Amino acid sequence: MGIGEVLRYLEGDNRKCIFCGRRRPDIIVESDGVGICRTCYEHYMRESVKDYYETDELVRRLFAPFLYTGRMRRALLDLKFNDCRAYAEPLGKLVAESLPPYYLYSDYDMLLPVPLHPKRLEERGFNQAELIARTISKYLGVPCCDDVLFRIRDTKRQMNLSRAQRHENVEGAFYADGKSVAGKRIMLIDDIYTAGATVRECAKELRGKGAAEVSAIVVCSNFMKNYNDASKIQIPIVK
């Protein structure tokens, strides 16, 4: 334990870890009284995927460092549905610090958070993808733009739909400003990748408006079987 951690412990300044739920003096990433303790941070850094996935021409690359299960799943659900928006910054930084070297030296023009429909945004009060994207934006030095890609149709929640239904649910749900994306290399940011319907529909709209390339970074996915051998993973793609 470092001197700073000792002082925080003696002063009773212990912040809550978003994963283990304990109040600890060794919080590494913090935001509004919460963060990630050293033990959980080291665990997730060890277990994170160490490379990106090659997909296809629509979504060129996908980086999904964590598995959507256990404490990671609980933290994301709390972020989205229990108004724990302070969780977004620690999660975003955890993702940013897991990025393969390729992302650190790539010349992407902008980060685009997957948008919420205005009705959903009003209900929730924030877009979790945008909050996560803004943290990653600071880390990469690539601007995060929230006025380029829009959700123009209020879709059903994806979680209870089949893979085919997810694709149908989001078909034609997004609109991109062609002047802003034409010729640009774009990185989409979202919280979860399951069947890939949402990310791919966004990419379809962006490529249709002239984007040179679209890739994606998400916090986690539900399809990883072997964390550190991404080459053996079959990426779920809805076409």
N, C-alpha and C positions, 0 to 999 in steps of 0.2 A: 504494500500500500504506500503510495507516494505521500509527500508532506501535505499536498493540497487535500488529498482524501482524508488524511488524519485530522486536519483542521476542520473540515466539514463534518466529520464524525463527532468531534469534540463539541462543535457548535450546534449539533443537532440538525445540520443542514443536509438532510438525506432526501434525495429525490426518488420518485417511484420509477421502477423499470417497467416499460410497456410490455415486456415479455414475461418475466417471472413474478411481477407484481410487488416485489419487495422494495422497501425504501433502503437505498444503499448510498454510501459516500463515494463510491467509485463509478458514478455515472459518467460515461464517456461522451455521449451525444445527448444534449438536453434541449427542452423547449417547454416553457411554461410549467415548470415543476415536474416534468416527466422526461424520460430518456431511455437509454440502454445501458445497463450495468456492464462492467468489464467481462464478467463471466458469460453473459448472453451474447455480447458483442463478439467475443473470441469464438464462441460456439458457432455463430452464424457465418463468420468469416471463414472458418474451417470448412463448413458444410456447403458453402455457396458454389455454384457452378463456376468453373474457371475459364469458360470460353462461351462464345455466342453460337447460335444455331444458324446455319445457312438454310433458307427456306426456298423461295422462288422469286421470280421477277416482280411479283406484286409487293411482297414484303421481303426485302433483300436479306436482312439479318434480324434476328430476334435474340435479345438477351433477357433471360428469365432466371435470376440467380437463386431463387428460393422455392421450396415446395409449399404449396397451399395446404398446410396441415398444422395441427397442434397450436402452439403459441403464436406462430406467424399468422395463421388463419384467424385466431381470436383477436389479435391486434388489428387486423384489417377490418374485421366486422365491427369492432368498437369504433374505429376511425369513421366508418361510413354510416353506421346506424345508431351509435350511442353518443354522437357529437364529440368524439375525442379527436378533434382536429389537430391538437398539439402533437399527436402521434405522427403526423405526416412528415415533419422535418426529420426526426430520428430515422424513420423508415427511408426517406429519400437519401439521407446521407449514407445509410448502410448500403443501399443499392449503389450509390456513386462510388463508394470505396471498394465495391466488389467488381467494378467494371474492368474488363480485359483491356490491355494496353491499346488495342485497336481503337477503342472509343476515345481514348485520351488524346489521340493524335489525328483523328479524322476531322475533316473540314465540313461538318454539317452546318447548314445555314440557320436552322431554327429547330427548337423543340416545340411540339404541339401536343398539349394534353388532350386526351379523348374527351370531348365535351359532353356535358349533361344538357338535357332539354331545359329551357327556361323554367318550366313548371317544376321539374325535379330539383333544379338548382334553388328555387325559392323555398321548396319544402325542406331541403337539407341545409341550406344556408352557405354551402361551399361545395366546390368540386374537388374531391380528394386527389384526382389525377393532376389537377393544376397545382395543388399545394406540393405534391411530391415532385412535379416537374420543375417548380421554381427552385427547389433545393438542388436538384441535379444540374439545373442551368448554372447556378453559381459555381458548382464544382467544375463543370466543363468549359465555362466561359462562352456558352452558346445561348442566344436569347430565347426566352420562353414567350411564345405569342398566344394570347387567348382571344384574338380577334380575327382569326384566319379560318378556322374550322368550326363549324356550327352543327348542332343536332337540331334538325328542323322538324322531326317527327317524334312525338312522345311515345316511346316504345315500352313494351312490357319489360319487367325485370327478367334478365336472362337466366338466373340461377335455376329455375324450375322447368326450363324448356329443354327439349331434346336437341341434339346437334343440328339437325335439319331445321327445326323450329327456330333456333337461334339465328340462323342465316336469314330465314324469311322475316324474322322480327326486325332486323336492322337494315334490311334491304332498302336503299334509297333514303335512309334516315339522316344522312349527313350532306352538308354543303360546304365547299371550300371556295375561298376568294381566289379566282384564277390569277389575277394580277400579282398576288402575293406569293403564290407557290410555283408559278411557271419557271422551269429551269432550276429549281432549288432542290437541295438534298435535305430531306426532312426526317426527323426522329420523332416518332409518336411515343407518348408516355401514357401508361395506364397502370392500374393496380394489379389486375389479374388477367392471365391468358388461359382460357380453357379450350373451347373449340376453335377459337381464333376468329369467330364471326365478326365481332365488333372492330378489332384491329384491321382485319382485311377489308371490311366495308369502308372504313376511313381511308385506307390505302388506295382502294379502287377509285374513290372520289378524287383523291389528291393526284393520282397518276392520270386520271381522266382530264384533270385541269392543267396538266403539263409538268408536274413535279418530275425531276430527273431521277430521283431515287427516294424510296420510303423504307425505313427500318423501324424497329420498335424496341423499347426498353420497358419491361414490366417488373413489378416487385416479385411476383411469383407466378407459378403455373401449377397445374394439377396433373402433369403428365410425366414428370421426371421419375425414372426408375434407378438410374445410376448417376449421382450428382456429378461425378468427375470424369465421365466418359460420354460427353454430349454427342459424339459421332454415332453412337449406337441408338440414339433416341429417334423415334418416329414422331415428327411434329404433327399434331392433329390439324388438318386443314379442311375447311368447309368450302367447297367450290360450287 
